[in-house]
Amino acid sequence: MTDAAPAGIRQDEAGAPAEWRDVLVTAQDGLRIHVRDYPGESRHLPVVCLPGLTRNGRDFHELARFLSTHKDRPRRVLAVDFRGRGGSGYDPNWKNYTPSTELADVLDVLTACRVDAACFVGTSRGGLVTMLMAAARPSALRAAILNDIGPEIEGRGLLRIKNLLSATRDPGSWEQATDTLRRAYEQQFPAVDDAGWASYTRKTFADRDGRPVRDFDPKLMKTLENVDFNQPLQTIWPQFDGLAKVPLMVVRGEHSDILSEKTLAGMTARRTNTEVVIAEGSGHAPMLTEPDILGRIAAFIAAAEDR
């Protein structure tokens, strides 16, 4: 079941007009899942974008706009907010904040939005859900792009993220919010300029009466409380191997501490035809806003569509 506002002009994070529909999909347990639906031509392969642990579909705005208005192949793009993030409902039971539950929500989104098959772009947590999709509904996967994620996660990187999130508070102003994010992430993203940090801030925080507030359920942090970062984290190589029959692109941030060079080498050894993109000057996770990366993603999806 879906509730959709009419297509219209929204203001994006940079103030330029962009067109999408805000869609609410009712999951099987009754929770509302928010989706940004960027229209394109139905004859082209659609794209489904899945965000990171505490992130939301706004992270994909530049990519979605680029793909949905592409001069040769404008295609539909769905940018999903997982439950507990962005415009989606908060789950009263935090134990439901798992990749398997999020996968079920994505399957509900596909059904409600009448998408039989798509290219999935998964950033971090979204990439884990994409790998699970290969086992749950392989027919839905025509291609996959894993953004800075693989079947093995580096514990030190996840610990860094946990510590940063634990220290996050609602800033007093947008200027303070931007400064906080810059200080927290500038070592991982040394090439981001002032405009880039301002845009990232608007994607990270929600606007409540003109003030920035966290845009995720704080109870998400409970899912990391019992993780033993001194032990190797659980791997999902069998789920990764489920992508064997679909075109695969892996984007890795040059400074990533989540997707190691060793894990990437293992992935490409198992899938020798994997297209690898190194996002120079990026940590975890690449923002997918650079023109060259946008172009490579568009070309990859077009080639997958022609197979």
C-alpha distance (Angstrom), angle and dihedral (degrees) to the residues before:
residue distance angle dihedral
M1 . . .
T2 3.78 . .
D3 3.77 138.0 .
A4 3.77 112.7 -161.8
A5 3.76 133.1 -177.3
P6 3.81 114.6 -138.2
A7 3.77 115.1 -89.1
G8 3.77 109.6 -92.1
I9 3.74 146.9 146.6
R10 3.78 115.1 -71.1
Q11 3.77 127.4 -178.6
D12 3.76 113.3 -112.9
E13 3.79 125.3 -145.9
A14 3.80 92.1 -87.2
G15 3.79 93.6 48.5
A16 3.81 95.8 -108.1
P17 3.81 119.1 128.1
A18 3.79 117.4 -101.0
E19 3.78 130.0 173.2
W20 3.79 125.4 -130.5
R21 3.78 140.6 129.6
D22 3.79 122.7 -119.2
V23 3.80 106.5 -134.3
L24 3.80 128.6 -172.3
V25 3.79 116.4 -157.8
T26 3.79 120.7 -166.3
A27 3.79 110.2 -133.1
Q28 3.78 121.1 -144.6
D29 3.81 91.6 -95.9
G30 3.82 91.8 50.9
L31 3.81 98.2 -103.4
R32 3.80 115.7 136.5
I33 3.80 117.3 -120.5
H34 3.80 116.9 -159.1
V35 3.79 120.9 -141.4
R36 3.78 132.2 -179.4
D37 3.80 106.1 -141.4
Y38 3.81 112.6 -159.2
P39 3.82 108.3 -168.3
G40 3.78 123.6 -131.1
E41 3.78 137.2 152.5
S42 3.80 111.7 -53.2
R43 3.81 92.6 -141.2
H44 3.80 90.0 69.8
L45 3.80 126.0 77.5
P46 3.82 109.7 -92.4
V47 3.79 123.6 -130.9
V48 3.81 127.3 -136.4
C49 3.82 116.7 -159.6
L50 3.80 120.9 -157.4
P51 3.84 120.5 -169.9
G52 3.79 136.4 -143.7
L53 3.80 131.6 -87.0
T54 3.82 99.6 -69.9
R55 3.79 97.4 6.4
N56 3.80 129.9 103.2
G57 3.78 142.1 -146.5
R58 3.80 93.0 -84.7
D59 3.81 87.1 78.6
F60 3.80 87.8 74.5
H61 3.79 98.0 49.6
E62 3.80 97.2 110.7
L63 3.80 91.8 44.1
A64 3.81 92.6 46.0
R65 3.78 92.7 48.8
F66 3.81 91.7 46.8
L67 3.81 93.3 50.8
S68 3.81 97.8 39.6
T69 3.81 93.0 51.2
H70 3.82 97.7 36.0
K71 3.79 111.2 148.3
D72 3.82 93.9 -131.5
R73 3.79 105.6 27.6
P74 3.80 114.5 16.0
R75 3.78 104.6 -172.3
R76 3.79 136.0 -176.3
V77 3.81 115.8 -99.6
L78 3.80 126.6 -164.2
A79 3.82 115.5 -163.0
V80 3.80 109.0 -166.0
D81 3.80 129.5 -153.4
F82 3.80 107.6 -149.9
R83 3.80 115.0 -134.4
G84 3.78 111.3 -75.6
R85 3.80 92.9 26.7
G86 3.78 135.4 90.1
G87 3.78 113.6 -26.0
S88 3.80 95.5 -13.1
G89 3.78 123.3 105.1
Y90 3.79 121.9 -92.8
D91 3.79 113.6 -115.2
P92 3.84 113.3 -123.8
N93 3.82 87.5 -144.7
W94 3.82 110.0 57.7
K95 3.80 90.2 -164.1
N96 3.80 86.9 75.8
Y97 3.80 90.0 68.6
T98 3.79 92.9 100.7
P99 3.81 133.8 123.0
S100 3.82 90.1 -114.1
T101 3.82 92.8 56.0
E102 3.80 90.4 44.0
L103 3.80 88.8 51.6
A104 3.81 89.7 54.4
D105 3.81 89.0 51.4
V106 3.81 91.2 51.2
L107 3.79 90.3 51.2
D108 3.81 88.2 52.8
V109 3.81 89.2 50.6
L110 3.81 91.3 51.8
T111 3.79 91.3 51.0
A112 3.80 94.8 45.5
C113 3.80 93.4 46.1
R114 3.80 92.7 44.0
V115 3.78 96.2 -120.5
D116 3.80 112.9 152.0
A117 3.80 97.7 176.1
A118 3.79 135.7 2.3
C119 3.76 147.4 159.9
F120 3.80 107.0 -95.1
V121 3.79 120.6 -145.8
G122 3.78 109.2 -165.1
T123 3.79 123.1 -175.4
S124 3.81 114.0 -160.3
R125 3.85 104.6 -55.2
G126 3.80 88.0 20.4
G127 3.79 89.0 57.5
L128 3.80 90.6 54.7
V129 3.80 88.7 53.3
T130 3.81 89.1 49.0
M131 3.80 90.9 54.9
L132 3.80 90.0 49.2
M133 3.80 88.3 51.0
A134 3.80 89.0 62.6
A135 3.81 88.7 65.4
A136 3.80 99.1 35.9
R137 3.82 99.9 45.3
P138 3.80 112.6 -1.6
S139 3.80 91.5 171.1
A140 3.82 89.3 67.4
L141 3.82 92.2 61.0
R142 3.79 115.3 83.5
A143 3.81 92.4 156.6
A144 3.79 138.6 -10.7
I145 3.80 135.6 -146.4
L146 3.80 115.7 -167.0
N147 3.80 110.9 -161.1
D148 3.81 109.9 -153.5
I149 3.77 96.2 -34.2
G150 3.77 136.9 103.0
P151 3.79 140.9 163.9
E152 3.82 90.2 -75.4
I153 3.82 123.1 54.6
E154 3.78 122.1 -158.9
G155 3.80 108.9 -121.5
R156 3.81 94.5 -148.3
G157 3.78 90.4 57.5
L158 3.79 93.0 48.9
L159 3.81 89.9 48.1
R160 3.81 89.9 52.3
I161 3.80 90.0 52.3
K162 3.80 91.6 47.4
N163 3.80 91.8 51.4
L164 3.80 92.6 48.1
L165 3.78 93.1 48.5
S166 3.80 92.4 46.0
A167 3.80 89.1 56.0
T168 3.81 93.8 47.5
R169 3.80 116.1 114.7
D170 3.78 131.0 171.3
P171 3.83 105.1 -86.1
G172 3.79 121.6 -129.9
S173 3.79 94.1 -126.4
W174 3.79 142.1 5.8
E175 3.79 89.7 -105.9
Q176 3.80 90.6 55.1
A177 3.80 90.3 46.7
T178 3.80 91.9 53.6
D179 3.79 92.2 47.1
T180 3.81 91.5 49.6
L181 3.79 93.4 51.6
R182 3.77 92.7 45.0
R183 3.81 92.3 53.2
A184 3.81 91.5 45.7
Y185 3.80 97.6 48.9
E186 3.80 109.4 20.3
Q187 3.80 93.3 100.7
Q188 3.79 89.4 57.4
F189 3.80 93.5 42.3
P190 3.82 107.2 33.3
A191 3.81 93.8 158.5
V192 3.82 97.6 58.5
D193 3.81 112.4 111.9
D194 3.80 130.5 -151.8
A195 3.81 93.5 -86.6
G196 3.79 90.1 49.6
W197 3.80 93.0 52.7
A198 3.80 91.2 47.4
S199 3.81 90.4 51.9
Y200 3.81 92.1 46.6
T201 3.79 89.7 51.3
R202 3.81 91.9 55.2
K203 3.80 89.2 51.3
T204 3.79 92.6 48.5
F205 3.80 101.2 46.7
A206 3.80 131.1 43.9
D207 3.78 121.4 -130.7
R208 3.79 113.3 -117.3
D209 3.79 112.4 177.9
G210 3.78 90.3 -30.2
R211 3.81 96.0 -48.2
P212 3.81 128.9 103.3
V213 3.80 118.6 -112.5
R214 3.79 131.2 175.6
D215 3.78 110.7 -86.3
F216 3.80 99.3 -147.9
D217 3.77 137.8 65.0
P218 3.84 107.5 -91.8
K219 3.81 87.5 -141.8
L220 3.80 87.8 73.8
M221 3.79 85.4 80.9
K222 3.80 89.6 66.4
T223 3.81 88.5 71.0
L224 3.82 89.1 68.2
E225 3.80 98.2 44.7
N226 3.80 96.5 91.4
V227 3.80 97.8 40.6
D228 3.81 112.0 120.4
F229 3.78 102.8 -143.3
N230 3.81 90.6 -172.6
Q231 3.79 90.3 67.8
P232 3.82 128.7 64.5
L233 3.78 110.6 -91.0
Q234 3.79 121.5 -119.1
T235 3.79 113.5 -83.8
I236 3.82 129.0 -145.7
W237 3.80 104.3 -158.2
P238 3.83 93.0 142.4
Q239 3.82 89.8 56.5
F240 3.80 90.1 48.4
D241 3.80 89.4 51.3
G242 3.80 86.9 57.0
L243 3.81 86.7 73.8
A244 3.81 90.6 63.3
K245 3.80 94.7 109.4
V246 3.80 99.6 46.8
P247 3.82 130.4 72.0
L248 3.79 108.5 -95.2
M249 3.79 133.5 -158.9
V250 3.80 122.9 -176.8
V251 3.80 120.2 -162.7
R252 3.80 114.9 -162.6
G253 3.76 126.5 -172.9
E254 3.79 111.3 -126.8
H255 3.83 90.3 -128.7
S256 3.81 97.3 35.2
D257 3.80 118.2 150.0
I258 3.81 93.1 -177.0
L259 3.82 102.3 55.2
S260 3.80 107.5 41.3
E261 3.78 125.4 -154.7
K262 3.82 87.5 -117.6
T263 3.80 92.9 55.9
L264 3.80 91.3 45.9
A265 3.80 89.5 51.8
G266 3.80 89.4 51.7
M267 3.79 90.7 50.6
T268 3.79 93.9 50.7
A269 3.82 91.2 45.4
R270 3.80 89.2 58.2
R271 3.80 92.4 40.2
T272 3.80 107.0 34.0
N273 3.82 91.8 177.3
T274 3.81 93.7 57.8
E275 3.79 113.5 130.2
V276 3.80 109.0 -133.0
V277 3.79 124.5 -159.2
I278 3.80 120.2 -172.6
A279 3.80 111.4 -155.2
E280 3.79 101.9 -146.0
G281 3.78 116.0 -142.1
S282 3.81 91.9 14.7
G283 3.76 132.7 116.6
H284 3.78 126.6 -174.5
A285 2.90 112.4 -2.5
P286 3.82 120.0 8.6
M287 3.81 110.1 -131.5
L288 3.83 94.7 -135.7
T289 3.79 92.4 -137.6
E290 3.82 101.4 112.1
P291 3.83 113.6 110.2
D292 3.81 94.2 -129.5
I293 3.81 92.9 51.0
L294 3.81 91.5 46.1
G295 3.78 89.1 52.0
R296 3.79 93.6 49.3
I297 3.80 91.6 49.0
A298 3.82 91.6 50.1
A299 3.82 91.2 48.9
F300 3.80 91.8 47.4
I301 3.82 92.6 51.9
A302 3.81 91.7 46.6
A303 3.82 90.9 52.2
A304 3.81 91.0 48.3
E305 3.80 89.4 50.2
D306 3.81 90.8 53.9
R307 3.79 95.1 51.9
